[in-house]
């Protein structure tokens, strides 16, 4: 600014132009089409006058049934008067395929049941969030909590949480979003670390950008609010929120 004799306003204007530039212009060449990355939710949660209603998206799992053609074919073979070796082999082959199809359909139904039970347990645990959409209403919840409520294995709950999405009136979320560790307050109450991250994010958003808050100041402010948290933990949460350090948040 001194070298080019720029005013504060002129420097701000130049900085705004630089911020808009892409330092890696070739990176867009292989960008995925937005249509290809569209998320199709696996569950829907509706708020019906304060009562939460859960439904599965059955588009990816249509109603499965065995074709009557094969059943009729098997009946014809069984009605036949001459049962030579070839007919017996045909009947056995069709019967094996029908049994395999029945097993497959049963497994799909069991999978749907597992998904429904898991999502219902999550919905009940995080009821306040699904009613309000307020992140600070998210309760501490780990995989073990849902596994104990559903009677499922932790690895099963983990696979569901990492790969499935739920659509709510507040947006579409990966189930993993609702899981978080707990943190104790001065009163001994356990709160979700996601709640702390939300408060931390709000603090940084409201700060004076000419004098951004340091991690030490943020830690003190959280401690004053009753959250027992160390500076290194605040720094870790800030990084997880993709928020830079104070000196990089400074604006003219």
KEVOVO-263370 format. One record per residue (C-alpha): x, y, z. Coordinates in steps of 0.1 Angstrom, whole numbers. Last residue first. Example, Ala and Ser with C-alpha at 12.3 -4.5 7.8 and 13.67 -1.06 7.14 Angstrom:
% KEVOVO-263370
SITE    c1    c2    c3
SITE   137   -11    71
SITE   123   -45    78
***
This chain:
% KEVOVO-263370
SITE    c1    c2    c3
SITE   -89   -36    69
SITE   -96   -73    74
SITE   -80   -98    98
SITE   -91  -134    94
SITE   -56  -146    85
SITE   -42  -131   117
SITE   -69  -148   138
SITE   -62  -184   126
SITE   -82  -198    97
SITE  -118  -213   100
SITE  -122  -247    82
SITE  -147  -258   109
SITE  -124  -287   117
SITE   -96  -262   121
SITE  -116  -241   146
SITE  -125  -273   165
SITE   -88  -282   168
SITE   -78  -247   179
SITE  -106  -248   205
SITE   -93  -281   217
SITE   -57  -267   220
SITE   -71  -238   240
SITE   -87  -262   266
SITE  -125  -266   272
SITE  -147  -266   302
SITE  -178  -249   288
SITE  -195  -226   313
SITE  -201  -195   292
SITE  -171  -179   308
SITE  -150  -209   297
SITE  -162  -203   261
SITE  -151  -167   263
SITE  -117  -176   277
SITE  -112  -202   250
SITE  -121  -177   223
SITE   -96  -152   238
SITE   -69  -178   238
SITE   -77  -189   202
SITE   -73  -153   191
SITE  -103  -131   184
SITE  -101  -110   152
SITE   -93   -72   156
SITE  -102   -55   123
SITE  -127   -84   117
SITE  -146   -74   149
SITE  -161  -107   160
SITE  -197  -117   152
SITE  -188  -146   128
SITE  -160  -158   152
SITE  -184  -160   181
SITE  -210  -178   159
SITE  -185  -204   148
SITE  -175  -211   184
SITE  -212  -214   195
SITE  -217  -239   166
SITE  -185  -258   175
SITE  -197  -261   211
SITE  -230  -275   200
SITE  -212  -299   178
SITE  -192  -310   208
SITE  -225  -322   222
SITE  -233  -313   258
SITE  -230  -332   291
SITE  -242  -313   322
SITE  -218  -311   351
SITE  -228  -276   360
SITE  -195  -263   349
SITE  -201  -279   315
SITE  -189  -313   303
SITE  -182  -322   267
SITE  -197  -351   247
SITE  -186  -367   215
SITE  -206  -364   183
SITE  -229  -383   160
SITE  -257  -364   141
SITE  -236  -356   111
SITE  -228  -392   105
SITE  -264  -396    93
SITE  -255  -375    62
SITE  -278  -345    62
SITE  -304  -330    38
SITE  -319  -297    48
SITE  -340  -279    75
SITE  -373  -296    65
SITE  -355  -329    68
SITE  -339  -353    43
SITE  -318  -381    56
SITE  -287  -395    41
SITE  -269  -429    43
SITE  -233  -440    38
SITE  -214  -433    69
SITE  -242  -437    94
SITE  -254  -470    79
SITE  -219  -485    79
SITE  -213  -473   115
SITE  -246  -488   127
SITE  -236  -521   112
SITE  -201  -519   127
SITE  -216  -511   162
SITE  -236  -544   160
SITE  -274  -540   163
SITE  -295  -543   194
SITE  -313  -511   184
SITE  -309  -490   216
SITE  -274  -505   224
SITE  -261  -499   188
SITE  -275  -464   189
SITE  -256  -454   220
SITE  -225  -473   209
SITE  -223  -453   177
SITE  -219  -421   197
SITE  -244  -394   206
SITE  -240  -361   225
SITE  -273  -342   220
SITE  -280  -318   191
SITE  -301  -288   203
SITE  -272  -264   196
SITE  -276  -273   160
SITE  -311  -257   158
SITE  -332  -274   132
SITE  -362  -270   156
SITE  -382  -303   156
SITE  -354  -325   141
SITE  -330  -310   166
SITE  -351  -316   196
SITE  -358  -352   185
SITE  -321  -361   184
SITE  -323  -394   203
SITE  -357  -402   188
SITE  -345  -396   153
SITE  -313  -416   158
SITE  -333  -446   171
SITE  -358  -442   142
SITE  -329  -441   117
SITE  -314  -473   131
SITE  -347  -492   131
SITE  -356  -481    96
SITE  -322  -490    82
SITE  -322  -524    98
SITE  -358  -531    86
SITE  -348  -521    50
SITE  -318  -545    53
SITE  -341  -573    65
SITE  -365  -567    36
SITE  -335  -569    12
SITE  -323  -601    29
SITE  -358  -617    26
SITE  -359  -608   -11
SITE  -325  -624   -17
SITE  -336  -656     2
SITE  -368  -658   -19
SITE  -347  -654   -51
SITE  -323  -682   -40
SITE  -353  -705   -33
SITE  -368  -697   -67
SITE  -334  -704   -84
SITE  -330  -737   -66
SITE  -366  -747   -74
SITE  -360  -739  -111
SITE  -329  -760  -112
SITE  -345  -790   -94
SITE  -375  -789  -118
SITE  -352  -788  -148
SITE  -331  -816  -135
SITE  -362  -837  -129
SITE  -374  -830  -164
SITE  -341  -841  -179
SITE  -340  -873  -159
SITE  -375  -884  -171
SITE  -407  -875  -154
SITE  -434  -885  -178
SITE  -468  -877  -166
SITE  -462  -840  -164
SITE  -480  -822  -135
SITE  -446  -815  -118
SITE  -432  -800  -149
SITE  -462  -778  -154
SITE  -461  -767  -118
SITE  -425  -756  -122
SITE  -433  -736  -153
SITE  -462  -720  -135
SITE  -439  -708  -107
SITE  -413  -696  -132
SITE  -439  -676  -151
SITE  -454  -662  -119
SITE  -423  -640  -116
SITE  -408  -638   -81
SITE  -414  -606   -63
SITE  -395  -574   -54
SITE  -411  -541   -45
SITE  -386  -514   -55
SITE  -355  -506   -34
SITE  -338  -475   -47
SITE  -371  -456   -51
SITE  -382  -469   -17
SITE  -371  -437     2
SITE  -378  -447    38
SITE  -403  -429    60
SITE  -401  -413    94
SITE  -428  -391   110
SITE  -420  -367   139
SITE  -449  -354   159
SITE  -449  -316   166
SITE  -477  -308   142
SITE  -465  -334   116
SITE  -428  -327   114
SITE  -416  -349    85
SITE  -385  -370    83
SITE  -375  -385    50
SITE  -349  -413    46
SITE  -325  -426    20
SITE  -319  -392     5
SITE  -308  -389   -31
SITE  -278  -366   -32
SITE  -269  -350   -66
SITE  -232  -355   -74
SITE  -238  -367  -111
SITE  -262  -337  -117
SITE  -235  -313  -105
SITE  -211  -326  -131
SITE  -178  -335  -116
SITE  -149  -311  -121
SITE  -121  -324  -144
SITE  -113  -291  -161
SITE  -121  -270  -130
SITE   -86  -276  -115
SITE   -69  -259  -145
SITE   -76  -224  -130
SITE   -56  -232   -99
SITE   -50  -199   -81
SITE   -86  -189   -90
SITE   -92  -152   -87
SITE  -121  -137   -67
SITE   -98  -129   -37
SITE   -75  -109   -60
SITE  -103   -86   -71
SITE  -115   -81   -35
SITE   -78   -73   -25
SITE   -76   -46   -52
SITE  -108   -30   -40
SITE   -96   -31    -4
SITE   -63   -14   -14
SITE   -82    14   -32
SITE  -104    20    -2
SITE   -74    21    22
SITE   -56    46    -2
SITE   -28    34   -24
SITE     6    51   -27
SITE    21    21   -46
SITE    49    14   -22
SITE    29    24     9
SITE     0     0     0
***
